């Protein structure tokens, strides 16, 4: 029932705007995760503004924006196809509407995250290295996203761009599955708590629908962030940090990354960046789901045609 070309073009534009608004939180999260000492968001924000200005909060944004269109197209395409196919299959198997929706949403979140990571992992590797690069460093390691892409490819080959791909899958696929399942359950619980039937929900105002969607998204983000932040911290360090042996820079292994984290601050180090990540996920999810629902309404085909 969707005009796919309209859906993808509008989606790329809308989600690019959302990404621009939330990007500074991602920069804070990434810098906290790779820092060898604990530092508050306030202190880090003040330091970035004082030393780098507003531009410091948007390091690597151009690279991220370039990856938004193909990644979002893969994400939304896999999401819609999986939700439709799995949803109808679970209903035929005799599951209740609530259970079928949760299963379909979890499966859709899993497949969409896996599809998007084919594009997002190289974008993550490049953009995160730009995020943590010291300002006015001499010599400058990376001039821009294209220079970083070229140097990573030259130094580590194609596999360098997919550093941390495995743990990215382990982070984002379960995170998306948990998020979409939690979102669908939270949505039904809120409507159930209000005592609204399906007929009342269909006739409700758009403002009410947006409020319920936003609250459900924030609740789902909290659950997802708590479960997956340690994996996200390990992933970020794997993609950004190196070790030095005999003057040669080499990628860290997962075991070395975990060992370094625990040595620094114990298990609490795995939750560095939880604050900005939670805030970013909640705001991103709230705007994403309301934008996503708006996008589907705008892209709906004329029923008569």
Backbone as CSV, one residue per row, in Angstrom:
resi,resn,N_x,N_y,N_z,CA_x,CA_y,CA_z,C_x,C_y,C_z
1,UNK,0.817,-1.214,0.000,0.000,0.000,0.000,0.851,1.263,0.000
2,UNK,2.178,1.113,-0.194,3.063,2.268,-0.165,3.632,2.572,-1.544
3,UNK,3.771,3.859,-1.837,4.502,4.302,-3.015,5.983,4.250,-2.621
4,UNK,6.696,3.203,-3.047,8.047,2.931,-2.554,9.044,4.046,-2.873
5,UNK,8.996,4.605,-4.082,9.948,5.661,-4.428,9.732,6.880,-3.542
6,UNK,8.487,7.238,-3.316,8.160,8.366,-2.437,8.586,8.063,-1.006
7,UNK,8.342,6.816,-0.588,8.680,6.375,0.762,10.178,6.529,1.032
8,UNK,11.013,6.064,0.089,12.456,6.105,0.289,13.021,7.520,0.160
9,UNK,12.543,8.292,-0.804,13.051,9.651,-0.986,12.679,10.557,0.184
10,UNK,11.402,10.508,0.587,10.974,11.303,1.743,11.678,10.831,3.007
11,UNK,11.832,9.521,3.128,12.483,8.958,4.309,13.919,9.421,4.441
12,UNK,14.660,9.422,3.330,16.053,9.861,3.364,16.147,11.319,3.812
13,UNK,15.245,12.158,3.295,15.264,13.584,3.644,14.893,13.802,5.112
14,UNK,13.823,13.157,5.556,13.357,13.338,6.937,14.371,12.813,7.948
15,UNK,14.921,11.620,7.686,15.855,11.020,8.643,17.210,11.723,8.629
16,UNK,17.566,12.356,7.526,18.801,13.150,7.494,18.674,14.342,8.446
17,UNK,17.491,14.946,8.453,17.244,16.056,9.381,17.306,15.613,10.824
18,UNK,16.731,14.446,11.108,16.771,13.888,12.468,18.215,13.610,12.877
19,UNK,19.009,13.035,11.965,20.413,12.714,12.251,21.219,13.967,12.583
20,UNK,20.946,15.058,11.863,21.676,16.310,12.103,21.407,16.842,13.506
21,UNK,20.156,16.747,13.951,19.808,17.257,15.272,20.396,16.447,16.413
22,UNK,20.573,15.142,16.202,21.027,14.263,17.277,22.510,13.905,17.201
23,UNK,23.192,14.369,16.172,24.590,13.980,15.971,25.517,14.374,17.135
24,UNK,25.374,15.567,17.727,26.267,15.918,18.840,26.254,14.901,19.982
25,UNK,25.103,14.306,20.269,25.037,13.287,21.335,25.874,12.067,20.973
26,UNK,25.911,11.731,19.678,26.718,10.596,19.236,28.209,10.892,19.384
27,UNK,28.595,12.140,19.137,29.996,12.534,19.303,30.394,12.413,20.773
28,UNK,29.533,12.899,21.671,29.806,12.795,23.111,29.915,11.338,23.540
29,UNK,28.979,10.526,23.095,28.974,9.106,23.445,30.254,8.417,23.008
30,UNK,30.676,8.685,21.763,31.860,8.043,21.210,33.122,8.465,21.949
31,UNK,33.233,9.750,22.254,34.433,10.231,22.962,34.489,9.695,24.391
32,UNK,33.341,9.574,25.034,33.326,8.998,26.377,33.761,7.537,26.346
33,UNK,33.321,6.811,25.336,33.625,5.377,25.264,35.101,5.093,25.012
34,UNK,35.781,5.956,24.261,37.198,5.704,23.964,38.126,6.379,24.964
35,UNK,37.579,7.209,25.852,38.404,7.888,26.854,38.931,6.881,27.876
36,UNK,40.188,7.041,28.273,40.781,6.126,29.259,40.366,6.474,30.686
37,UNK,39.764,7.652,30.862,39.270,8.063,32.187,37.817,8.497,32.081
38,UNK,37.120,8.425,33.206,35.712,8.820,33.210,35.605,10.341,33.180
39,UNK,34.755,10.850,32.294,34.538,12.304,32.199,33.057,12.555,31.933
40,UNK,32.501,13.541,32.612,31.072,13.803,32.490,30.744,14.439,31.144
41,UNK,29.478,14.315,30.756,29.026,14.925,29.503,29.201,16.436,29.520
42,UNK,28.922,17.043,30.697,29.015,18.503,30.808,30.450,18.974,30.568
43,UNK,31.413,18.311,31.222,32.810,18.696,31.065,33.291,18.482,29.638
44,UNK,32.871,17.362,29.060,33.296,17.080,27.696,32.686,18.075,26.709
45,UNK,31.410,18.408,26.905,30.745,19.382,26.036,31.431,20.741,26.124
46,UNK,31.768,21.148,27.355,32.440,22.430,27.570,33.808,22.437,26.899
47,UNK,34.526,21.306,27.019,35.857,21.201,26.425,35.795,21.274,24.897
48,UNK,34.820,20.573,24.321,34.682,20.588,22.857,34.339,21.987,22.365
49,UNK,33.398,22.656,23.045,32.988,23.999,22.637,34.129,24.996,22.779
50,UNK,34.912,24.864,23.860,36.007,25.801,24.110,37.162,25.604,23.127
51,UNK,37.498,24.345,22.843,38.663,24.059,22.001,38.346,23.974,20.506
52,UNK,37.138,23.527,20.170,36.831,23.268,18.767,35.644,24.056,18.231
53,UNK,34.859,24.630,19.151,33.668,25.343,18.721,32.553,24.378,18.331
54,UNK,31.497,24.918,17.747,30.343,24.104,17.359,30.729,23.033,16.349
55,UNK,31.733,23.315,15.549,32.174,22.366,14.525,32.621,21.047,15.146
56,UNK,33.138,21.103,16.364,33.613,19.892,17.030,32.518,18.870,17.269
57,UNK,31.265,19.340,17.403,30.135,18.435,17.639,29.655,17.773,16.348
58,UNK,30.229,18.193,15.216,29.792,17.638,13.931,30.939,17.027,13.139
59,UNK,31.995,16.590,13.843,33.094,15.907,13.171,32.589,14.589,12.588
60,UNK,32.839,14.364,11.327,32.426,13.124,10.685,30.980,13.110,10.226
61,UNK,30.279,14.235,10.389,28.854,14.252,10.033,28.630,14.091,8.534
62,UNK,29.511,14.682,7.724,29.379,14.562,6.271,29.426,13.106,5.826
63,UNK,30.350,12.350,6.435,30.467,10.927,6.114,29.202,10.182,6.510
64,UNK,28.696,10.484,7.713,27.476,9.833,8.190,26.297,10.150,7.285
65,UNK,26.208,11.404,6.859,25.091,11.829,6.005,25.123,11.112,4.658
66,UNK,26.327,10.901,4.129,26.462,10.201,2.854,25.953,8.761,2.942
67,UNK,26.108,8.154,4.115,25.667,6.778,4.282,24.205,6.640,4.657
68,UNK,23.558,7.784,4.980,22.181,7.733,5.447,21.218,7.196,4.387
69,UNK,21.358,7.666,3.147,20.386,7.292,2.104,20.402,5.788,1.813
70,UNK,21.559,5.191,1.467,21.529,3.744,1.202,21.212,2.910,2.440
71,UNK,21.731,3.334,3.607,21.492,2.552,4.828,20.019,2.587,5.226
72,UNK,19.405,3.778,5.163,17.987,3.897,5.522,17.101,3.167,4.512
73,UNK,17.497,3.195,3.243,16.718,2.483,2.233,16.723,0.985,2.520
74,UNK,17.914,0.448,2.843,18.013,-0.972,3.189,17.238,-1.273,4.473
75,UNK,17.389,-0.379,5.452,16.731,-0.580,6.749,15.210,-0.609,6.611
76,UNK,14.654,0.421,5.976,13.195,0.517,5.873,12.610,-0.545,4.954
77,UNK,13.349,-0.880,3.885,12.874,-1.920,2.986,12.776,-3.265,3.678
78,UNK,13.855,-3.653,4.393,13.862,-4.927,5.124,12.824,-4.927,6.240
79,UNK,12.647,-3.771,6.886,11.685,-3.659,7.985,10.261,-3.929,7.498
80,UNK,9.867,-3.252,6.417,8.491,-3.389,5.913,8.215,-4.795,5.380
81,UNK,9.160,-5.329,4.606,8.968,-6.658,4.021,8.859,-7.725,5.108
82,UNK,9.751,-7.654,6.111,9.745,-8.661,7.186,8.499,-8.553,8.051
83,UNK,8.120,-7.328,8.417,6.923,-7.155,9.250,5.687,-7.734,8.567
84,UNK,5.571,-7.485,7.277,4.407,-7.966,6.535,4.380,-9.496,6.444
85,UNK,5.509,-10.084,6.038,5.551,-11.532,5.824,5.468,-12.312,7.133
86,UNK,6.248,-11.893,8.145,6.239,-12.604,9.423,4.918,-12.383,10.158
87,UNK,4.385,-11.171,10.081,3.108,-10.877,10.747,1.983,-11.758,10.257
88,UNK,1.847,-11.893,8.935,0.775,-12.725,8.386,0.996,-14.203,8.704
89,UNK,2.272,-14.636,8.731,2.582,-16.041,9.015,2.244,-16.405,10.455
90,UNK,2.578,-15.510,11.412,2.305,-15.806,12.828,0.809,-15.820,13.117
91,UNK,0.052,-14.965,12.441,-1.410,-14.964,12.620,-1.995,-16.272,12.123
92,UNK,-1.494,-16.760,10.970,-1.978,-18.028,10.435,-1.642,-19.208,11.342
93,UNK,-0.534,-19.071,12.099,-0.139,-20.140,13.015,-0.966,-20.146,14.300
94,UNK,-1.847,-19.155,14.463,-2.755,-19.139,15.596,-2.318,-18.295,16.779
95,UNK,-1.253,-17.479,16.618,-0.822,-16.605,17.705,-1.822,-15.462,17.877
96,UNK,-1.899,-14.938,19.104,-2.774,-13.798,19.355,-2.225,-12.574,18.631
97,UNK,-3.064,-11.561,18.484,-2.661,-10.350,17.771,-1.460,-9.688,18.434
98,UNK,-1.459,-9.602,19.773,-0.352,-8.964,20.503,0.948,-9.734,20.308
99,UNK,0.880,-11.067,20.455,2.075,-11.906,20.303,2.591,-11.863,18.871
100,UNK,1.680,-11.933,17.900,2.070,-11.900,16.491,2.761,-10.585,16.147
101,UNK,2.225,-9.485,16.681,2.828,-8.164,16.424,4.224,-8.078,17.013
102,UNK,4.393,-8.578,18.244,5.700,-8.538,18.908,6.725,-9.383,18.154
103,UNK,6.316,-10.591,17.716,7.225,-11.474,16.980,7.617,-10.844,15.641
104,UNK,6.620,-10.320,14.929,6.887,-9.697,13.626,7.797,-8.475,13.781
105,UNK,7.568,-7.678,14.819,8.383,-6.479,15.053,9.813,-6.848,15.399
106,UNK,9.980,-7.885,16.243,11.332,-8.324,16.615,12.083,-8.853,15.394
107,UNK,11.408,-9.663,14.581,12.035,-10.213,13.374,12.389,-9.095,12.393
108,UNK,11.502,-8.109,12.275,11.752,-6.980,11.375,12.938,-6.148,11.854
109,UNK,13.010,-5.925,13.170,14.134,-5.184,13.728,15.451,-5.896,13.493
110,UNK,15.432,-7.214,13.624,16.633,-8.025,13.427,17.103,-7.958,11.969
111,UNK,16.192,-8.195,11.036,16.566,-8.229,9.616,16.969,-6.849,9.101
112,UNK,16.274,-5.795,9.550,16.592,-4.447,9.070,17.962,-3.986,9.561
113,UNK,18.299,-4.333,10.814,19.610,-3.957,11.353,20.729,-4.683,10.615
114,UNK,20.520,-5.964,10.322,21.534,-6.736,9.605,21.750,-6.186,8.192
115,UNK,20.660,-5.801,7.536,20.773,-5.235,6.194,21.510,-3.894,6.223
116,UNK,21.135,-3.036,7.170,21.727,-1.696,7.245,23.207,-1.729,7.601
117,UNK,23.648,-2.739,8.383,25.046,-2.799,8.802,26.015,-3.008,7.640
118,UNK,25.531,-3.505,6.526,26.394,-3.644,5.348,26.930,-2.284,4.908
119,UNK,26.128,-1.241,5.148,26.542,0.123,4.819,27.073,0.848,6.045
120,UNK,26.416,0.638,7.197,26.736,1.434,8.380,28.090,1.130,8.996
121,UNK,28.566,-0.122,8.903,29.846,-0.437,9.544,31.002,0.379,8.970
122,UNK,31.197,0.428,7.639,32.266,1.294,7.114,32.051,2.774,7.458
123,UNK,30.790,3.225,7.438,30.495,4.615,7.793,30.866,4.870,9.247
124,UNK,30.530,3.917,10.125,30.870,4.021,11.550,32.375,4.115,11.753
125,UNK,33.113,3.240,11.090,34.572,3.202,11.250,35.179,4.552,10.876
126,UNK,34.766,5.103,9.757,35.329,6.376,9.281,34.865,7.543,10.148
127,UNK,33.551,7.648,10.381,33.023,8.802,11.117,33.503,8.830,12.565
128,UNK,33.583,7.670,13.213,34.027,7.635,14.611,35.503,8.009,14.748
129,UNK,36.306,7.661,13.777,37.715,8.074,13.833,37.845,9.585,13.679
130,UNK,36.970,10.159,12.866,36.967,11.614,12.723,36.447,12.269,14.002
131,UNK,35.472,11.641,14.655,34.905,12.187,15.895,35.948,12.341,17.007
132,UNK,36.832,11.342,17.127,37.765,11.324,18.264,39.129,11.908,17.921
133,UNK,39.324,12.307,16.657,40.611,12.877,16.279,40.845,14.201,16.995
134,UNK,42.013,14.326,17.592,42.329,15.538,18.348,42.378,16.742,17.409
135,UNK,41.770,17.867,17.837,41.790,19.075,16.996,43.206,19.634,16.865
136,UNK,43.512,20.128,15.679,44.824,20.744,15.412,45.988,19.796,15.684
137,UNK,45.715,18.470,15.546,46.780,17.493,15.770,47.846,17.642,14.688
138,UNK,49.090,17.428,15.073,50.179,17.547,14.105,51.047,16.285,14.175
139,UNK,51.173,15.506,13.097,50.477,15.750,11.833,49.013,15.313,11.912
140,UNK,48.169,15.907,11.079,46.753,15.565,11.073,46.592,14.171,10.477
141,UNK,45.976,13.269,11.221,45.863,11.887,10.757,44.890,11.771,9.579
142,UNK,43.727,12.402,9.719,42.728,12.361,8.649,42.261,13.782,8.348
143,UNK,42.290,14.182,7.073,41.847,15.517,6.694,40.323,15.611,6.603
144,UNK,39.707,14.531,6.121,38.255,14.489,5.959,37.835,13.028,5.799
145,UNK,36.540,12.811,5.555,36.033,11.462,5.444,36.656,10.674,4.297
146,UNK,36.812,11.330,3.145,37.387,10.657,1.975,38.837,10.277,2.224
147,UNK,39.577,11.174,2.886,40.979,10.905,3.214,41.084,9.746,4.209
148,UNK,40.186,9.728,5.191,40.169,8.638,6.171,39.850,7.312,5.494
149,UNK,38.856,7.321,4.601,38.478,6.117,3.856,39.671,5.577,3.071
150,UNK,40.379,6.472,2.383,41.520,6.072,1.557,42.657,5.512,2.412
151,UNK,42.949,6.174,3.542,44.062,5.747,4.393,43.762,4.425,5.100
152,UNK,42.510,4.234,5.534,42.132,2.971,6.174,42.229,1.836,5.161
153,UNK,41.762,2.094,3.950,41.803,1.094,2.885,43.243,0.738,2.535
154,UNK,44.122,1.741,2.503,45.535,1.525,2.179,46.256,0.765,3.289
155,UNK,45.962,1.121,4.552,46.675,0.519,5.689,46.167,-0.882,6.036
156,UNK,44.851,-1.068,6.023,44.271,-2.325,6.512,43.517,-3.121,5.460
157,UNK,43.412,-2.573,4.250,42.654,-3.267,3.228,41.156,-3.122,3.442
158,UNK,40.392,-3.852,2.639,38.933,-3.766,2.704,38.410,-4.171,4.078
159,UNK,39.086,-5.125,4.721,38.628,-5.591,6.035,38.744,-4.499,7.101
160,UNK,39.615,-3.510,6.865,39.752,-2.408,7.813,38.489,-1.582,7.913
161,UNK,37.747,-1.487,6.809,36.493,-0.740,6.799,35.379,-1.507,7.499
162,UNK,35.576,-2.816,7.635,34.571,-3.641,8.306,35.072,-4.139,9.667
163,UNK,35.987,-3.356,10.243,36.460,-3.707,11.578,35.287,-3.621,12.565
164,UNK,35.111,-4.663,13.349,34.018,-4.673,14.314,32.672,-5.041,13.710
165,UNK,32.678,-5.573,12.468,31.414,-5.911,11.809,30.635,-6.964,12.601
166,UNK,31.361,-7.965,13.093,30.701,-9.032,13.861,30.017,-8.511,15.100
167,UNK,30.749,-7.696,15.878,30.146,-7.184,17.115,29.114,-6.097,16.814
168,UNK,29.226,-5.449,15.650,28.179,-4.504,15.238,26.863,-5.254,15.047
169,UNK,26.952,-6.419,14.419,25.768,-7.263,14.251,25.222,-7.688,15.609
170,UNK,26.146,-8.078,16.511,25.733,-8.516,17.849,25.152,-7.369,18.671
171,UNK,25.523,-6.127,18.307,25.001,-4.961,19.023,23.678,-4.487,18.446
172,UNK,23.676,-4.204,17.144,22.509,-3.559,16.539,21.363,-4.503,16.213
173,UNK,21.690,-5.744,15.814,20.601,-6.677,15.484,19.746,-6.990,16.725
174,UNK,20.351,-7.435,17.856,19.528,-7.645,19.057,18.899,-6.361,19.570
175,UNK,19.653,-5.235,19.466,19.130,-3.957,19.938,17.860,-3.581,19.179
176,UNK,17.893,-3.737,17.850,16.711,-3.428,17.052,15.581,-4.399,17.314
177,UNK,15.924,-5.690,17.488,14.888,-6.689,17.786,14.213,-6.372,19.113
178,UNK,15.037,-6.061,20.132,14.496,-5.709,21.457,13.666,-4.434,21.365
179,UNK,14.194,-3.440,20.600,13.499,-2.154,20.515,12.126,-2.305,19.870
180,UNK,12.062,-2.947,18.706,10.782,-3.047,18.003,9.787,-3.922,18.755
181,UNK,10.277,-5.000,19.388,9.374,-5.836,20.187,8.853,-5.048,21.387
182,UNK,9.763,-4.322,22.089,9.370,-3.522,23.257,8.410,-2.405,22.849
183,UNK,8.682,-1.804,21.683,7.824,-0.723,21.208,6.404,-1.214,20.951
184,UNK,6.271,-2.337,20.258,4.929,-2.848,19.947,4.174,-3.239,21.211
185,UNK,4.891,-3.853,22.176,4.250,-4.243,23.437,3.856,-3.003,24.241
186,UNK,4.770,-2.021,24.324,4.489,-0.791,25.076,3.304,-0.047,24.475
187,UNK,3.246,-0.021,23.141,2.144,0.650,22.456,0.805,0.027,22.819
188,UNK,0.761,-1.294,22.807,-0.489,-1.989,23.134,-0.835,-1.845,24.616
189,UNK,0.201,-1.854,25.487,-0.042,-1.703,26.924,-0.622,-0.327,27.250
190,UNK,-0.082,0.704,26.582,-0.580,2.070,26.840,-2.031,2.192,26.390
191,UNK,-2.320,1.717,25.179,-3.702,1.773,24.698,-4.623,0.906,25.555
192,UNK,-4.096,-0.261,25.987,-4.894,-1.134,26.849,-5.177,-0.482,28.191
193,UNK,-4.149,0.222,28.733,-4.328,0.920,29.999,-5.348,2.045,29.903
194,UNK,-5.432,2.640,28.708,-6.433,3.694,28.484,-7.815,3.121,28.201
195,UNK,-7.850,1.788,27.983,-9.136,1.143,27.709,-9.676,1.451,26.333
196,UNK,-8.770,1.696,25.368,-9.205,2.051,24.015,-9.252,0.820,23.130
197,UNK,-10.342,0.613,22.443,-10.484,-0.472,21.481,-9.885,-0.041,20.152
198,UNK,-9.782,-0.998,19.190,-9.223,-0.681,17.871,-10.030,0.392,17.150
199,UNK,-11.361,0.349,17.318,-12.205,1.339,16.633,-11.958,2.740,17.185
200,UNK,-11.736,2.847,18.499,-11.444,4.151,19.110,-10.070,4.641,18.661
201,UNK,-9.104,3.722,18.580,-7.751,4.088,18.161,-7.741,4.640,16.738
202,UNK,-8.530,4.049,15.859,-8.577,4.513,14.468,-9.191,5.904,14.342
203,UNK,-10.067,6.255,15.297,-10.737,7.547,15.216,-10.068,8.631,16.056
204,UNK,-8.970,8.276,16.741,-8.311,9.240,17.625,-7.605,10.327,16.819
205,UNK,-7.251,11.406,17.496,-6.563,12.511,16.824,-5.107,12.136,16.565
206,UNK,-4.505,12.810,15.579,-3.103,12.546,15.252,-2.186,12.923,16.416
207,UNK,-2.544,13.985,17.144,-1.730,14.430,18.282,-1.653,13.341,19.345
208,UNK,-2.779,12.677,19.614,-2.802,11.596,20.602,-1.956,10.423,20.128
209,UNK,-2.083,10.093,18.854,-1.301,8.989,18.290,0.190,9.261,18.404
210,UNK,0.612,10.492,18.099,2.022,10.869,18.175,2.522,10.787,19.619
211,UNK,1.695,11.228,20.579,2.076,11.180,21.996,2.295,9.748,22.458
212,UNK,1.385,8.857,22.085,1.504,7.447,22.470,2.712,6.814,21.798
213,UNK,2.919,7.111,20.511,4.075,6.573,19.794,5.385,7.056,20.419
214,UNK,5.442,8.331,20.781,6.654,8.890,21.385,6.964,8.261,22.730
215,UNK,5.936,8.087,23.574,6.132,7.472,24.892,6.570,6.016,24.741
216,UNK,5.950,5.297,23.824,6.314,3.892,23.580,7.763,3.791,23.105
217,UNK,8.164,4.717,22.219,9.525,4.718,21.689,10.552,4.986,22.783
218,UNK,10.252,5.936,23.683,11.174,6.261,24.777,11.328,5.080,25.731
219,UNK,10.230,4.393,26.029,10.276,3.219,26.902,11.099,2.101,26.268
220,UNK,10.895,1.870,24.973,11.635,0.824,24.265,13.122,1.148,24.214
221,UNK,13.467,2.428,24.064,14.871,2.841,23.992,15.593,2.595,25.304
222,UNK,14.906,2.848,26.417,15.511,2.606,27.725,15.890,1.151,27.903
223,UNK,14.991,0.263,27.541,15.256,-1.179,27.652,16.426,-1.570,26.749
224,UNK,16.394,-1.108,25.505,17.424,-1.470,24.536,18.799,-0.926,24.929
225,UNK,18.861,0.318,25.411,20.141,0.934,25.786,20.796,0.196,26.950
226,UNK,20.021,-0.165,27.953,20.565,-0.870,29.114,21.148,-2.221,28.731
227,UNK,20.497,-2.896,27.793,20.935,-4.239,27.413,22.180,-4.205,26.521
228,UNK,22.266,-3.238,25.627,23.293,-3.294,24.569,24.441,-2.298,24.697
229,UNK,24.431,-1.379,25.676,25.521,-0.392,25.781,26.907,-1.022,25.959
230,UNK,27.073,-2.063,26.795,28.416,-2.673,26.893,28.943,-3.160,25.546
231,UNK,28.079,-3.780,24.743,28.500,-4.238,23.418,28.860,-3.057,22.521
232,UNK,28.097,-1.956,22.643,28.357,-0.775,21.823,29.695,-0.137,22.193
233,UNK,30.039,-0.138,23.491,31.320,0.407,23.944,32.479,-0.411,23.385
234,UNK,32.361,-1.727,23.454,33.404,-2.608,22.911,33.527,-2.406,21.404
235,UNK,32.394,-2.324,20.709,32.384,-2.113,19.257,33.110,-0.824,18.874
236,UNK,32.797,0.265,19.592,33.409,1.560,19.281,34.911,1.514,19.453
237,UNK,35.369,0.900,20.544,36.817,0.812,20.784,37.515,-0.061,19.737
238,UNK,36.865,-1.143,19.344,37.444,-2.003,18.309,37.622,-1.246,16.998
239,UNK,36.665,-0.386,16.684,36.686,0.329,15.414,37.615,1.535,15.409
240,UNK,37.916,2.062,16.596,38.659,3.325,16.674,40.094,3.164,17.183
241,UNK,40.274,2.361,18.230,41.581,2.286,18.892,42.476,1.214,18.275
242,UNK,43.792,1.451,18.361,44.806,0.498,17.893,45.795,0.242,19.019
243,UNK,46.572,-0.822,18.863,47.718,-1.052,19.752,48.979,-0.854,18.918
244,UNK,50.094,-0.613,19.594,51.352,-0.373,18.883,52.368,-1.432,19.269
245,UNK,52.890,-2.148,18.288,53.908,-3.169,18.505,55.098,-2.894,17.601
246,UNK,56.231,-2.613,18.236,57.471,-2.317,17.487,57.276,-1.191,16.468
247,UNK,56.520,-0.164,16.902,56.299,0.993,16.048,55.260,0.801,14.973
248,UNK,54.591,-0.353,14.984,53.552,-0.633,13.985,52.185,-0.657,14.667
249,UNK,51.219,0.079,14.090,49.871,0.123,14.644,49.086,-1.094,14.169
250,UNK,48.451,-1.783,15.127,47.655,-2.960,14.807,46.300,-2.873,15.501
251,UNK,45.253,-3.481,14.902,43.936,-3.455,15.539,43.934,-4.246,16.842
252,UNK,43.154,-3.783,17.794,42.974,-4.529,19.037,42.051,-5.715,18.786
253,UNK,42.237,-6.777,19.552,41.294,-7.892,19.508,40.172,-7.612,20.495
254,UNK,39.090,-8.384,20.397,37.976,-8.185,21.310,38.395,-8.458,22.755
255,UNK,39.203,-9.505,22.956,39.654,-9.859,24.307,40.501,-8.748,24.905
256,UNK,41.410,-8.170,24.107,42.250,-7.065,24.585,41.401,-5.835,24.914
257,UNK,40.385,-5.593,24.102,39.501,-4.449,24.336,38.760,-4.592,25.654
258,UNK,38.199,-5.769,25.897,37.472,-6.022,27.143,38.418,-5.929,28.335
259,UNK,39.618,-6.505,28.176,40.608,-6.490,29.264,41.009,-5.059,29.614
260,UNK,41.219,-4.220,28.606,41.585,-2.817,28.848,40.463,-2.060,29.554
261,UNK,39.235,-2.306,29.149,38.096,-1.652,29.773,37.985,-2.007,31.251
262,UNK,38.075,-3.305,31.548,37.956,-3.776,32.931,39.108,-3.257,33.777
263,UNK,40.315,-3.187,33.164,41.487,-2.687,33.886,41.323,-1.209,34.258
264,UNK,40.676,-0.446,33.383,40.515,0.990,33.614,39.561,1.303,34.763
265,UNK,38.347,0.755,34.709,37.339,1.102,35.725,36.422,-0.056,36.077
266,UNK,36.848,-1.269,35.824,35.973,-2.398,36.118,34.828,-2.474,35.124
267,UNK,33.802,-3.205,35.477,32.668,-3.399,34.579,31.920,-2.098,34.292
268,UNK,32.042,-1.112,35.199,31.366,0.179,34.996,31.860,0.874,33.732
269,UNK,33.110,0.581,33.317,33.661,1.208,32.114,32.882,0.807,30.860
270,UNK,32.262,-0.376,30.913,31.473,-0.838,29.762,30.228,0.009,29.546
271,UNK,29.851,0.781,30.583,28.653,1.620,30.467,29.006,3.092,30.280
272,UNK,30.254,3.369,29.907,30.607,4.748,29.577,29.808,5.190,28.363
273,UNK,29.292,6.410,28.429,28.499,6.916,27.317,27.047,6.499,27.376
274,UNK,26.642,5.830,28.489,25.252,5.388,28.597,24.290,6.572,28.580
275,UNK,24.657,7.658,29.290,23.780,8.836,29.365,23.462,9.413,27.994
276,UNK,24.503,9.850,27.237,24.211,10.408,25.908,23.639,9.378,24.940
277,UNK,24.024,8.096,25.111,23.470,7.074,24.215,21.982,6.877,24.481
278,UNK,21.630,6.840,25.764,20.221,6.685,26.117,19.409,7.886,25.617
279,UNK,19.954,9.084,25.877,19.257,10.303,25.422,19.138,10.324,23.904
280,UNK,20.236,9.967,23.224,20.222,9.956,21.764,19.235,8.926,21.234
281,UNK,19.252,7.715,21.831,18.347,6.668,21.377,16.888,7.049,21.619
282,UNK,16.615,7.636,22.792,15.233,8.014,23.121,14.723,9.103,22.188
283,UNK,15.540,10.163,22.014,15.135,11.252,21.128,15.065,10.787,19.679
284,UNK,16.072,9.989,19.287,16.097,9.477,17.922,14.899,8.577,17.666
285,UNK,14.620,7.690,18.634,13.513,6.749,18.468,12.169,7.470,18.436
286,UNK,12.014,8.462,19.326,10.756,9.199,19.375,10.512,9.938,18.067
287,UNK,11.556,10.631,17.583,11.397,11.352,16.316,11.322,10.379,15.144
288,UNK,12.087,9.276,15.248,12.101,8.302,14.163,10.749,7.633,13.982
289,UNK,10.146,7.202,15.099,8.900,6.454,14.967,7.754,7.372,14.537
290,UNK,7.747,8.607,15.040,6.693,9.538,14.609,6.911,9.940,13.148
291,UNK,8.188,10.127,12.768,8.511,10.429,11.371,8.173,9.239,10.478
292,UNK,8.470,8.045,10.970,8.205,6.807,10.233,6.708,6.634,9.980
293,UNK,5.898,6.876,11.023,4.450,6.749,10.860,3.908,7.847,9.929
294,UNK,4.447,9.084,10.068,4.061,10.176,9.175,4.448,9.844,7.734
295,UNK,5.649,9.294,7.580,6.156,8.929,6.269,5.252,7.904,5.594
296,UNK,4.786,6.925,6.345,3.901,5.910,5.775,2.572,6.525,5.338
297,UNK,2.080,7.492,6.129,0.818,8.151,5.745,1.013,8.986,4.481
298,UNK,2.152,9.691,4.397,2.426,10.526,3.229,2.669,9.689,1.977
299,UNK,3.179,8.470,2.171,3.535,7.625,1.032,2.462,6.614,0.662
300,UNK,1.327,6.643,1.388,0.261,5.692,1.094,-0.325,5.940,-0.289
301,UNK,-0.526,4.867,-1.035,-1.110,4.983,-2.363,-2.585,5.334,-2.252
302,UNK,-3.074,6.043,-3.251,-4.504,6.346,-3.303,-5.294,5.039,-3.347
303,UNK,-6.190,4.841,-2.396,-6.908,3.580,-2.280,-7.731,3.254,-3.533
304,UNK,-8.247,4.268,-4.195,-9.063,4.029,-5.383,-8.214,3.511,-6.536
305,UNK,-6.966,4.032,-6.609,-6.096,3.584,-7.690,-5.456,2.247,-7.352
